[in-house]
Amino acid sequence: MNAPVFSTALLLLSSLSASGHADVIGTASSTPTATTKVKILSDWPGTEVIRNLGTSYGYGSIGGRGVSITVLHFERLCRAPCTGALQTEGRYFVEAPGMQARAFRLPPGSHPLDINVRGGNGVALGALTLSGTVSALVGITGGVLWGVFGSKRDSQGAPYDTTNYQAMTFIGGGVLVASIVGLVLLKRTHVETADGVRLDASASRSKVRITASGLTF
């Protein structure tokens, strides 16, 4: 599973902030050199397994302004289907063209493991997120303008025409609701073992689901 190593650099004009990573299986009890033999399959064409090798930090200046430099190091391991030995305590993620990328970790131990990647549409996820954000802004803007001008009158004493603001409010609200429903129902990328144990980070977070009794969290 030998593949080239690549890095991504980020320049920040302010203080550096980093997001945490949620463990799904738990804290590994193995040593840093322990490996797990894995067989990786995916239902999404072109799925690649990538290892996060770590992050480097540096400081400098551009145009007299102090900057923080963050370099993320990655290694492309293989393209599914593939087999190999992965470090048990390593951090990995899967990605493919059009698929939602997903981070995952291996469970403790060095027993052979079959891993299935069930891809989710990253393009649809991005489109729904964008439409929800834009529609929320449109709906809120329309509602505020409707409220402001709906109680006022023009110089001739006639009420303002708020038809456009009402349309913005209702259309924006409708698209927002549709986007939220789409996000709830949209299939996400999952990384799991052959017996259904989730390895990806989303397994540790609650998920909104529609059931017979309504929305569950």
Buried (B, 14 or more C-beta within 10 A) or exposed (E): BEBEEEEEEEEEEEEEEEEEEEEBBEEBEBEEEBBBEBBBBBEBEEBBBBBBBEBEEEEEEEEEEEBBBBEBBBBBBBBBEBBBEBBBBBBBBBBBEBBBBBBBBBBBEBEEBEBBBBBBBBEBBEBBBEBBEBBBEBBBBBBEBBEEBEEEEEEEEEEBEBEEBBEBBBBBBEBBEBBBEBBEEBEBBBBBBEEEEBBBBBBEEEEEEEEEEEEEE
